[in-house]
Amino acid sequence: MLRAFRVFSVGVGFFGGWIVGDGYYVKMRSSGKWILHGEGPLWDSAWVMRHIYAVRAPSPSMWIWSVSEALGEQQVFEAIKFHYTGKGDGRIYARTRTPIARVNLPIREYYLDAQGRRLPFVRPLDVSIVDAPRWDSIAFEHILELLREKPLYREMISRIYQEIDGVWHMHSEVSSETYVLGRTPHLRVGLRQLDVYLHSFRPMVGGNACKKVILYIPDQIICQ
């Protein structure tokens, strides 16, 4: 059972120290202080506290283990550690995974990390957005493959979306063209030829030559 909690500033920075305002000191009914620390791009103290408040256990000693287990079930965390300090306080440390894409479905939103883990939408981040009418594991893996192998595209790609006819399109942060990537079976070809277009074809024709670039036909790039 939680009795009260206070918020303290315990440092600055993401990976070089604790985040300002995110050190929570929680007084237990019959025990000492429990200290929660977190870091990572998806760390959000309010989201974590909601999960902590939802935990119920028959005793304070069981409660802390239940909290650790409940947080461990959230795929958002890459590491969770629990230990006692020399003063007898309990400490929970959590580090979130790093998403590289955000998937928007009609009724749900997820983040994906480089390994394709489906992470909860904890807070908005500036990552590539994938809009799809349904979960498409094959298409998402092709997109993640590009973002894994060529990290520069994580900054360049603003949005990839699937139209009602099943064809995937892409927009970039740095150019005005619409890239046509084909349906899911052709998506890998389209994404590979995107690299050819940007590094070989586009420098020759110029950035304003094409309004639409068709990329999914093998060994062909069509500028419209």
Secondary structure, 3 states (H helix, E strand, C coil): CEEEEEEECCCCCCCCCCCCCCEEEEEECCCCEEEEEEECCCCCHHHHHHHHHCCCCCCHHHHHHHHHHHHHCCCCEEEEEEEECCCCCEEEEEEECCEEEEEECCCCEEEEECCCCEEECCCCCCCEEEECCCCCHHHHHHHHHHHHHCCHHHHHEEEEEECCCCCEEEEECCCCCEEEEECHHHHHHHHHHHHHHHHHHHHHHCCCCCCEEECCCCCCCEEC
